[in-house]
Every structure is written in structure tokens, then in C-alpha cells.
């Protein structure tokens, strides 16, 4: 037991020590009390990008977003999620959502990397996006802007777009999965079923079918539940995790 605990904390500390590799020093921009880093805000923003309503304990509007293209295939509440237009890979019409049921023709967010969060905030709160403060309070919108500026990564560095396979190594990802992720997902990734008994969906299913979604959720966590954000780990390590989970059962 002591050996496993030592291994677990060794993995965590190694990840923290390497956090600067991912561009997120742990002490960056702490608040006045020194208790909340900018990384926390960016991680929160990443979850808001995924599904802001779940993060905030609200309901997405039932009507289709006014700016969502009428010719596209999604309707109703789903169209209010940022990822629905800009994609899990943040490339919009130039990425995984260039075709298929999520195609919109809307551009991605990559051009906003490093932009002034205040300028991004103005775009997020303009008439096109249509997010009122009653939907997303200003403080939360500021976190979303931080994510857009500082939280994105180029997923093509870690995922082969043609094969959807991770560029990482399963063997390197195994210690992280088995000491962190397996606590909830199980060693085979089948403890949590995101689908139904008839059509199960496990972490291995998501990793194969939508590796960009896997990378985003691994980095920022799942909205609405207490899932760990691994944003302080190097991006290459999360790609290793993806490689490992792509070997796990889909059914």
C-alpha cells in the first residue's frame, strides 16, 4: 500500500514539476490571498466551453441559437455550446467539424490564441454570440475568455487527423491512467458507462471515436461532475494517456 501511495504521489509531483512544459506555471497569477491560480480559471473556462450550463447548474435554452446556421444538422439546446460551432479541436470548419453531423462552416478559435482576454470578452458578449449576463455571469465569461486566449493547444501535434490515433505512447500513459483515471474509470475503462446497456460508451469508446473530445475533457474535466483536470500535466503526457485509452475496450 505504501509503495502504491508513493507511486501515485510521485506521478502527481512529476506532473506538477513539468507543468511549465504545458505553459502553466502553478504559481501564475494567484489571487490576493494566493489561493487561486490563473490555471484554475483557465480550466474552468475550458469546462464552460464544453457545456457552460452544466458548469453553472443551469439549463441550455431550448430554441436553436440565432447564429447557428439553418442548414446545419443540430437543433435546440446543443447549439448553445461553444464546442458545437468551434469544435473539440478549436478549428471549426478547418477541423474535425469540417464535415459530418456537426458541420457548420463556422471558423475556429485558433486565431485568438494569445489575444487580449478583454478583447475576446467583447466578442463573447456581442450580439452574435447572444450570451446575456443572466446566462453566464461576467466573472465566468472572463474565465471563458482566458481559456480561448491561453488554454487552447494545437491538437494536430498530438493526434493524427487521418487515423484519429494518438501520437503518444501507451506505455508512458499507463502509469498515469492506472493511478489517476482508473480510480473512477477502472483499469479496463469500463466502470463508467456514458451510454446505455444496449449501446455502451466507455472511455475507450470516446478515445477512439473522438480523440479531440478526450484531450479536451482530460485537460479540463467533465462539466457538472467532480472530475480531475489534468491541465498541469504536459500535453504530451495527456497524448500518452489518450494512446493508452485507445487500447481499452469499446464494448
For each residue, the residues with C-beta under 8 A, 3 or more apart:
1: 4 5
2: 5 6
3: 6 7
4: 1 7 8 179
5: 1 2 8 9
6: 2 3 9 10
7: 3 4 10 11 175 179
8: 4 5 11 12 179 180
9: 5 6 12 13
10: 6 7 13 14
11: 7 8 14 15 175 176 179 180
12: 8 9 15 16 180
13: 9 10 16 17
14: 10 11 17 18
15: 11 12 18 19 176 230 232 233 234 237
16: 12 13 19 26 232
17: 13 14
18: 14 15 21 22 233 234 237
19: 15 16 22 24 25 26 39 232 233 234
20: 23 24 25
21: 18 234 235 236
22: 18 19 231 232 233 234 235
23: 20 150
24: 19 20 28 38 39 42 231 232
25: 19 20 28
26: 16 19 37 39 232
27: 30 37
28: 24 25 37 38 39
29: 37 38
30: 27 33 34 35 36 37 38
31: 34 35 36
32:
33: 30 36
34: 30 31
35: 30 31
36: 30 31 33 40 41
37: 26 27 28 29 30 40 41
38: 24 28 29 30 41 42 146 150
39: 19 24 26 28 42 43 231 232
40: 36 37 43 44
41: 36 37 38 44 45 142 143 146
42: 24 38 39 45 46 143 146 147 150 151 231
43: 39 40 46 47 151 219 220 221 229 231
44: 40 41 47 48 55 140 143 147
45: 41 42 48 49 143 144 145 146 147 148 151
46: 42 43 49 50 147 151 216 219 220 221 229 231
47: 43 44 50 51 54 55 220 221 222 223 229
48: 44 45 51 52 55 56 82 136 140 143 144 147 223
49: 45 46 52 82 83 86 144 147 148 216 220
50: 46 47 54 55 81 82 83 216 217 220 222 223
51: 47 48 54 55 60 81 83 223 224
52: 48 49 55 56 58 80 81 82 135 136 140 144 223
53: 56 57 58 59 60 77 80
54: 47 50 51 57 223 224
55: 44 47 48 50 51 52 140 223 224
56: 48 52 53 136 137 140
57: 53 54 224
58: 52 53 135
59: 53 77
60: 51 53 77 78 80 81
61: 65 77 80 135
62: 76 77
63: 76
64: 68 74 75 76 79
65: 61 68 79 80 130
66: 130
67: 128 129 130
68: 64 65 72 74 79 84 85 104
69: 72 104 105 106
70:
71:
72: 68 69 102 103 104 105
73: 101 102 103
74: 64 68 78 79 84 101 102
75: 64 78 79
76: 62 63 64 79
77: 53 59 60 61 62 80
78: 60 74 75 81 84
79: 64 65 68 74 75 76 84 85
80: 52 53 60 61 65 77 84
81: 50 51 52 60 78 84
82: 48 49 50 52 85 86 144
83: 49 50 51 86 87 88 216
84: 68 74 78 79 80 81 102 104
85: 68 79 82 92 97 104 106
86: 49 82 83 90 91 92 97 106 107 108 109
87: 83 90 91 92 95 96 97 102 108 212
88: 83 96 155 210 212 213 215 216
89: 95 96 108 155 156 159 212
90: 86 87 95 108 109 110 152 155
91: 86 87 94 95 96 97 108 109 110
92: 85 86 87 95 97 104 106 107 108 109
93: 97 98 103 104 105 106 107 108
94: 91 98 107 108
95: 87 89 90 91 92 98 108 212
96: 87 88 89 91 100 102 161 210 212
97: 85 86 87 91 92 93 100 102 103 104
98: 93 94 95 103
99: 103
100: 96 97 103
101: 73 74
102: 72 73 74 84 87 96 97
103: 72 73 93 97 98 99 100
104: 68 69 72 84 85 92 93 97
105: 69 72 93
106: 69 85 86 92 93
107: 86 92 93 94 111
108: 86 87 89 90 91 92 93 94 95 111
109: 86 90 91 92 112 113 148 152
110: 90 91 113 152 154
111: 107 108 115
112: 109 115 120 148 149 152
113: 109 110 149 152
114: 149 150
115: 111 112 119 120 148 149
116: 119 120 149
117: 120 121 142 145 146 148 149 150
118: 121 122 145
119: 115 116 122 123
120: 112 115 116 117 123 124 145 148 149
121: 117 118 124 125 141 142 145
122: 118 119 125 126
123: 119 120 126 129
124: 120 121 129 131 141 144 145 148
125: 121 122 129 131 141
126: 122 123 129
127: 130
128: 67
129: 67 123 124 125 126
130: 65 66 67 127
131: 124 125 135 136 141
132: 135 136
133: 136 137 138 141
134:
135: 52 58 61 131 132
136: 48 52 56 131 132 133 140 141 144
137: 56 133 140 141
138: 133 141 142
139: 142 143
140: 44 48 52 55 56 136 137 143 144
141: 121 124 125 131 133 136 137 138 144 145
142: 41 117 121 138 139 145 146
143: 41 42 44 45 48 139 140 146 147
144: 45 48 49 52 82 124 136 140 141 147 148
145: 45 117 118 120 121 124 141 142 148 149
146: 38 41 42 45 117 142 143 149 150 151
147: 42 44 45 46 48 49 143 144 150 151 152 220
148: 45 49 109 112 115 117 120 124 144 145 151 152
149: 112 113 114 115 116 117 120 145 146
150: 23 38 42 114 117 146 147
151: 42 43 45 46 146 147 148 219 220 231
152: 90 109 110 112 113 147 148
153: 157 158 215 219 235
154: 110 157
155: 88 89 90 158 159 212 215
156: 89 159 161
157: 153 154 167 235
158: 153 155 166 167 168 215 235 236 238 239 242
159: 89 155 156 164 165 166 167 211 212 215 239 242
160: 163 164 165 166 167
161: 96 156 164
162:
163: 160
164: 159 160 161 208 209 211
165: 159 160 211 243 246
166: 158 159 160 207 211 239 240 242 243 246
167: 157 158 159 160 239 243
168: 158 172 173 236 237 238 239 240 241 242 243
169: 172 173 240 243
170: 173 174 240 243 244 246 247
171: 174 244
172: 168 169 175 237 240 243
173: 168 169 170 176 177 237 239 240 241 242 243 244 245
174: 170 171 177 178 244
175: 7 11 172 178 179
176: 11 15 173 179 180 181 233 237 240 241 244
177: 173 174 180 181 182 185 241 244 245
178: 174 175 181 182 187
179: 4 7 8 11 175 176 182 183
180: 8 11 12 176 177 183 228 230
181: 176 177 178 184 185 189 203 241 245
182: 177 178 179 185 186 187 189
183: 179 180
184: 181 191 192 227
185: 177 181 182 189 190 191 192 202 203
186: 182 189 190 191 192
187: 178 182
188: 191 248 249
189: 181 182 185 186 202 203 204 245 248 249
190: 185 186 193 200 202 204 248 249
191: 184 185 186 188
192: 184 185 186 202 203
193: 190 196 197 200 201 202
194: 201 202 205 206
195: 199 200 201 205
196: 193 199 200
197: 193 200
198:
199: 195 196
200: 190 193 195 196 197 205 251
201: 193 194 195 205 206
202: 185 189 190 192 193 194 205 206 248 249 250 251
203: 181 185 189 192 206 207 214 245 248
204: 189 190 207 208 245 246 247 248 249 250
205: 194 195 200 201 202 208 209 250 251
206: 194 201 202 203 209 210 213 214 217 245
207: 166 203 204 211 214 242 245 246 248
208: 164 204 205 211 246 250
209: 164 205 206
210: 88 96 206 213 214
211: 159 164 165 166 207 208 214 215 242 246
212: 87 88 89 95 96 155 159 215 216
213: 88 206 210 216 217
214: 203 206 207 210 211 217 218 242 245
215: 88 153 155 158 159 211 212 218 219 238 239 242
216: 46 49 50 83 88 212 213 219 220
217: 50 206 213 214 220 221 222 227
218: 214 215 230 238 241 242
219: 43 46 151 153 215 216 229 230 231 235 238
220: 43 46 47 49 50 147 151 216 217 229 231
221: 43 46 47 217 225 227 228 229
222: 47 50 217 225 227
223: 47 48 50 51 52 54 55
224: 51 54 55 57
225: 221 222
226:
227: 184 217 221 222
228: 180 221
229: 43 46 47 219 220 221 232
230: 15 180 218 219 233 237 238 241
231: 22 24 39 42 43 46 151 219 220
232: 15 16 19 22 24 26 39 229
233: 15 18 19 22 176 230 237 238
234: 15 18 19 21 22 237 238
235: 21 22 153 157 158 219 238 239
236: 21 158 168 239 240
237: 15 18 168 172 173 176 230 233 234 240 241
238: 158 168 215 218 219 230 233 234 235 241 242
239: 158 159 166 167 168 173 215 235 236 242 243
240: 166 168 169 170 172 173 176 236 237 243 244
241: 168 173 176 177 181 218 230 237 238 244 245
242: 158 159 166 168 173 207 211 214 215 218 238 239 245 246
243: 165 166 167 168 169 170 172 173 239 240 246 247
244: 170 171 173 174 176 177 240 241 247 248
245: 173 177 181 189 203 204 206 207 214 241 242 248
246: 165 166 170 204 207 208 211 242 243
247: 170 204 243 244
248: 188 189 190 202 203 204 207 244 245
249: 188 189 190 202 204
250: 202 204 205 208
251: 200 202 205
